[in-house]
Amino acid sequence: MDIQKFFNDNNGVLICPLNEGAAAKYSHNADKPFKSASVIKTFILAYYLAAGTDLEREIELPKSMLIGTSIMTELKLTKATVRELLIYMMGFSDNSATNALFADASFEALNSFCKNVLGTKNTVIGRKMLDYAAVERGEDNLTSLNDCLLAMRFIISHPVGRDIMRRHKGVERIMRYIYDPDMEYYGKSGSIPDVYNDIAVLRKGEGEYIFAGVLSYKDDPARLKRLMGWTGLAAMDAERPVV
């Protein structure tokens, strides 16, 4: 399986063991900054795990901040615990929950955590979710695959992080060709115009945790779905669907 035939300047691919210092199986544009879309939510989860926040603390969200792509908007929820907001954010990719956490934590604290605790080089949190006016001003959320690896390594080291992250269900991307019900899967996808991303940590049986990620900008989505599916297979050393 020649996964490298899908590589180009518009995408990045990283497949490697999760443990620190392990050599990557594939690394293409792993330090290149890409627009993160909802993949940035992974860093918010890592921040709250590191901060030791009381996960049962309740946060209120004004009705005016309820936005689209949100179960909070659909159900008109205006308050939730930190834990519930993190689950909504990671499990449903809820943008209202994410913006509530942005306001609670602050961009300054989140960016400081990414740089000084995780050690990221290319991650910038510059706008709330669906704030396209901020994008027009040149303010955006960016990350790289090597930075995503740092965030995922941190999250998977925490039982609470694994519990929250396992609630995300992704079947069209890295898990495209993986159907084994016993596969451990922790992932986060993201899409906005011209952006189609997915990152995941996989483990089969008692094997090691493997990070697999694809970030892109202005690449062909149909082609990217195949690349992401092949990335999942390559992470599992497979050439056929994993069942």
N, C-alpha and C positions, 0 to 999 in steps of 0.2 A: 504494500500500500504506500504509494508515493504522496504523502500528505503535502510535501513541499511544492508540488505543482500548483497548489492553491495560493501560495505565498505571493504577495505583491506589496507595493509601497502603501496601499490603502488598508492593510490589516496587520495585526500583530498576533503571534501565537506563542504560547508558553506551555510546555508539558514537563513537569518535573516532580520528584518526590517532595513532599511537604516539609520534611525535616531540613533544618538549616545546614547549609554547606553541601547539599547533594547536587550532583551534576544534572543539568537539564537534558532531557531526551530530545526536545526541540525548543529552540529559542529564536524567534524571529521578531524583530522590532520590540523586544520585551521592555526596553527602556524608553520607547517612544510615547510621548503624551498623546492620548486620544480623548475625545469627548466621552464622558463616563456614562451618561444617561443614568438609569437606576442602579447601575453597579456602584455608584457612590454611596448607596445606602449601607453597603458592607462596612464602610469606614465609620459610619454613625453607630452601628451596632458595636464595633470594636471599642469605640470611645466610651460607650455606656458600660461595657464590661470592665474596662480599665478604671473608670471613675469610681467604681464601687457604689454606684447610685442605688438607693432604695427602690427596687423595681416595683414596689407596690405604691409608690408615691403617685398621687393623682395629678394630672395635667389637664387644664381646661383649654378648649379651643373655641374661640368665638365663631359664631355661625358664618361670619364674613370670610373666615379662612377655610371654610369647607370648599374644596375644589374638585374637579373631575378626576376620574380614575381613582376612586376612593370608596371603600365600603363605609367609611365614616360619613361621607356625603350621602350615600344611598340610604343609610339608616338614621341620618341626622344626629349622629353622636357628637356631643360637644365636650365630652370629657372621657378620659381613659387613664389607666395606670401606665407607667413607663413600660412595664412588661407587655401590656396589651398593645401599646403603640409600636413597640419593636416587632411584635408578632405581625401586626397589620402591615407594617412597612416591609418586612422580609417575606411574609407568606403571600400577601396579595399585591405587594409593591404599592401600597397605599400612599398617595402623595400628600393627602391632608395630614396623616399621621407623621409623615416625614417632616413636613413643614412645622408641625408642632414641636418635634424634637430639635429641629434647627433653632427655633426660637428659644427653647429651653436651654440648649447647650451653648449657643452662639457660634458664629462662623470662626471667630478668633480662637476660641477654645478648641474647636474641631481641627482647624488647620495647625495649631500648635501641637496637638496630640499626634496628628499624622506625621509631622516633621520630626518632633523631638522624642516621641515615644516609639512609634512604629519605625521611624527612620526612612520615611518615604522621600523620594526625590522629585516626583512629577505630579503629585496629587494636590489639587487646589479645589477648595470648596468656595464658590463665589456667588452662588445664587440659590434661591429656593426652587422647588420643583414646579415646573410649568411656568416659570417666570421668563417668558420670552422677551419681555422688554429689557431685562437684564442682559440677555444674550446680545441684543442689539447694541447695548452699551459696551460690549466686550467683556462682560462678566459671565463666567461659565464654570462648570464643574469638569475637571480633567483628572485623568489618572493614567497609569501605565500598568502593564502586566506584572512587572517586578514589584510594584507597589501593592497590587492586588494580592500577590503571593504573601507579602508581609501581613496584610490584614487578615487573610484567611488562616494563616499560620497562628495568629494570635487568637482568633475566634475558636478554631478547632481545639485549642489547648484548654478551653473553658467548657465544662459540661453545660452550663446555661447557654453559651453561644451555640453549641451543637444542637441543643434542644430547639432553640429559636430558628436556627438556619435550616434545619431539616424540614421545616414546614413549607418551604418554597417548592413548588412543583414545576419543573421545566421539562418538557418532552420534545420540543421542536428543535432543540439546539444541541448542546453537548450530550444530552441523554437521548438523542434521536434514534440511535441504534442499540440502546441498552435497555433490556426488558427484564433483567434479573431482579425479582422482588427482594432479594436479600442484599442487594448492592447498597452500601451506605452512600448517600448522596447529600451534599450540602452545596447549594448553588445560588447564584443571583444573575438574572438576565437584565437587559436594559435596551430600550429602543426609543429613539426620537428620530425626526427626519434626518436621513443620511447616516444614521448610527444604528448598528445592530451588534450587540455585545452579549457575551455570556462567560461567566467564570464558575468553576466548580471544584470541589474536593471530592474524590471518589475513593472508596475502599471496598475490596471484595474479600469476604471472609476475614481471616486474620492477617491479611496482607498489609502493606504500608499505605499510608494516605498519599494520594497522588493529586497534585494540583493540575488543572487543565483550564486554559483560558484563551478566548479570542476577543480582541477589540478591533473595531473597524471604523472607517469614515469614508463615505462615498464609494463603497464597494457594492457589488451586486448581491442583494439579499438571498436569492435562490442559490447562488454559488456559496455564500457564507453558510447557509444551512448545511450544505454538504461538508464544508470545511469543519464546521463545529461537530457534526456527527463523526467525522473521521478523527477529530481531535479526541473525542470520548473513547473511541475504539483504540487509538494509539496509546492513550493513558492506561488502558487495560491490556495492552499487548495483544490485541485482537484484530482480526481482519474480517470477521463475520459478526453479525448481531450477537450480543451477549444475552443469553436467555437462561 
